[in-house]
């Protein structure tokens, strides 16, 4: 079977800026994939190429083995984008019903409403909802056509904790049906918790592709942190296992690929206050990967 999403040497420039710069990518049917990147890294441009909203200047983008616009016209793709406005004077049910009617094999409207967790909002006007409610309506609209691939651009932006939790419950329910999900987010903990695979884009290039655990391991081990309590920092970066060092206020943070050896060496230096050893986080991996990308440009 062809990949759900395939980029081959895809590039897109806006003036002198190469927003997407030679991307090669395959996403298999049924995968849930997170796309991470800083503002201006190329996420939105990559999504626009995927949806056929822009054409690549170089290379190619295909969905299910064909051109993106063909997959969109066939109802195989649903999208939830950031910049949308509510339709005035229609109810939520009317809106979702209208969108579903544009697809060849849509979800039953009640099922789309239930999956998005908005059954109780069906009779409400779509332009008179809270931000969190409106975001879930946009999710129902994206689901309405029963697409094989759903693309979510910052789906939980501006949602409170409860609304974010409800959204991801809905998304997982849809993914469990075997559908492909691609979402971009600035909430790294969401990518770690909900994606089978994480892509990191920086300066238009894919700089990482793997599971959350693989990305975290790529940073180089654990974080050993402790209070300096006036202790000098000279020599700490040379301790066994230490690959990098950072000082924040009066607290030293040592990245170590052998935290046991680092802790033993610290103990030999004398009393250490408030010692903590923690595994690398996805935040650590993201910062390290994008910093490395900047250094190599």
N, C-alpha and C positions, 0 to 999 in steps of 0.2 A: 504494500500500500504506500502511496506517496505520503510525504510528511504533511501534517496539518499546515505548518508554516515553513517556508524555505527561503532564506536569503542567500544569494550567491554574489559576492563581491559588490553588494549594493552600496551606492554612494549617492548623497544628495547635498548640494551646496547652495547656499544663499549668499550671493556675492563672493567674498573671499573666505567665508566660513563654511567648512565642510561639516555640516551638522551630523551626517552619517557618513562614515569614512571606511568603505571597503568591508562591510559586515558580511560574514558567513555564519549561517545559523540554521539549524533544523529543530523543529518542535514536533514530536510525535503525537499522533491522535491520542487523546485521553490524558495527556500531561497537564498538570497545573504548574505554571511557570511565572515567577516574579521577575520583573525588570526593574533594576535599581540604577540610580544615577543622580548626580547633583542637578540643580537647575541649570539648564543649558547644555547638559551632557549629550543630548540627542534622543532622549526617550520619546518625546512627543513626535519628533520627525520620523523616527523608526515606526511608530504606530500609524502615522499618516501614510507611510509607504505600504504598510501591511494592509490597510483598509482601502487602498487604491485612491486615497484623497490626493496623493502626490505621486509622480512618476520618478523612479530613480534616474539620475543622470548617467550612472554607470551600473553595470551588473543587472541583476533581476530579483524580483520578489514574486513568489507564487504561494497560493493557498490550495491545498488538496490537489496539487499538480497542475493547476490552471492559473489564469490571471486573477488578481484580487477582485476586480470588478465583476468577473464572472461568478465567483463564489458569493459575493454580496448579493448580486441579482438573483441567484438561485436560493437565497435564504439560508445559506450555510454559515453566515457570520452575523453576530450581534455585537453591538458596541455600546459602551457607557462612557461618554466623554465628559471632560470637565466643563466645557463652555456650552451649556444648554440653558434655554429659558422655558419656563412652564407655559403650556398652552392655556390661554384664558378661557373661562366660561365653559369648561368641560369637566366632567367628573373623572376620577381615576379609572373607573371601569370603562367609560367611553373612550378614554385615551388608549388604554391597553388593548381594547377591542379593535379600535381603528388600526393600530399598528399590526396586530395579529392578522387582520384581514388582508394585509399587503403581502403575506408570505404564503408559499404553496402548502406547507404542512405545519401550521402553528400549534403551539400549546393551547389547550383549552384555557380560556381567560381566567377561570377560577383557579386553575392549577398555577398559572403564572403569578397571580396575586398571592396565593398561598406560599409558593416558593420564595417570593420576595418578602413575605411576612407582613403584607398590607391588606389582608382580606377585610379588616375592619375599616379601612379607608376607602373602600370601593365607591361609596356614594358621595365622598367629599370632593370639592372642587380642587383640581390639580394645582391651581395657582394660589391656593390658600392653605398651604401646608408648611410645617416647620422645615428647617434645613435638612434634618435627618429623615423626615418623612418623604420629602421631595427626592432625596437621594435614593431611597428604597423604591420609589415609583420609577425613577430612571432605570433601576436594575430590572424591575418588572417589564419595562418597555424593551430592554435589551434581550430579555428572555422570551418575549412574546412569540417570536418566530420559531422557537425551538431550534436555535442554531447549533451546529456541531462545534463551532468555535465562538467563544465570547471573549471580547477584549475590554478590559476595565482600566480606564486611565484615572489614577488616584481616586479609587471608588469610595474611600472612607474619609476623604479630606473634609474637615470641619464637622465631623460627626463626634458626638460624645461617646464615652466608653460603652455605655449600654447599647447605643445604636450601632457602634462598630461591632460589638459582639454579635448582635442580631444579624448584621449583614453577613459576617463570615459564616455563621450557621447556615444561612440561605445559600451562599456560594458553595459551601461544601456539599450541600444537598444536590445542587445541580451537577457538580463535578463527579459525584458518585454515580451518576447515570452514564458515565463514560465520555462526557463532553470534554473538550479541550478548553482550558482557561489560561489566558495571559493577562496579568495585571501589573501595572506600575504603581509604586507606592514610595512615600518618603518615610513610612513607619517600618523600620527594619525588623522590628519584632513580629510584624504581620507576615513579612516575607519568610522569616524563619519558621513561623508556626504553621503557615498554610500552603507553602509552595513545595512541590516535589523537587524543584530545581530553581536555582537563582542565577540570573544573568546580571552582570554589572557592566554598564556602558559609561565611558568617559571620553570626552573630546571626540565623540562620534564613533569610537572603537569599542568592541567588546573586549574587556580586560579580564573577565572571569566568567566561568560557566561551571556550575557544580551544585551539589547539595549544600544546605546551610552548614553541615558539619565539615564538608570538604573545604569550604571557604574559610571557616574559622580555623581549621588546622593549617591553612596556608599562611596564616599570620606568624606562626612560629611558637606554639606552645602556650604556656600559662602566664598570667600576670601575677607577679609577686610585688605586693605593695606594703609599705610600712611608714610610720612617722619618723622623720629624721631627728626630731627633738634636738635640733642644734648640731647634729652630727654632720661633718663635711661629706660632700658627695664624691670627692676624689677616690678613684679606684673602684667604685661600684659597677661601672660599665665593664670592668675587666673581670668581674666575678665569674665563676664557672656557669656556663649555660646562658648567660645574659647576651641577648642579641640587640637590645635597644634599651634606653633609659629615658625617663621623663620625670621632671619634678614639678609638682603642682602645689604651690604654697610650701608647707612644711612636710609634704608627703612625697616619697619616692615611689615611682612605678617602674618596675623592671620587667621587660618582656623576656621570658626565658624558655629555651627549648629543653631544659632539664631543671625543672623547678626544685626537685629534691636537692640537687647539687648546689643550687643557688641558696636555698634556705640553710643548708649545712654551713656554707661559707659565711653567710650572714651571722649565724649563731657564733661562729668562731671570732667574729669581730666584737662581740659583746652583746649586751641586752638590746633587744629589738622591740619597739613598742608597736602594738596594734598591727601585728603581722597578718596579712591575708594572702591566700593563694587562690586565684579564681581562673577558670578557663577563659579562653578568648571569646569575646562576643562577636556577633555579626557586625556591630558598630565598629569594633576594632578592625575586623577584616575589611570592611568597606573603606574606612579611612586609609588603611595601609595600601589597598589596591588603587584607590584614586590618587593617592600621593605619589605612588610609584609611576602611575600613568602620566602624571604631570611632569615628573623628572625626566621621562624618556621622550617627551614631545620635543 
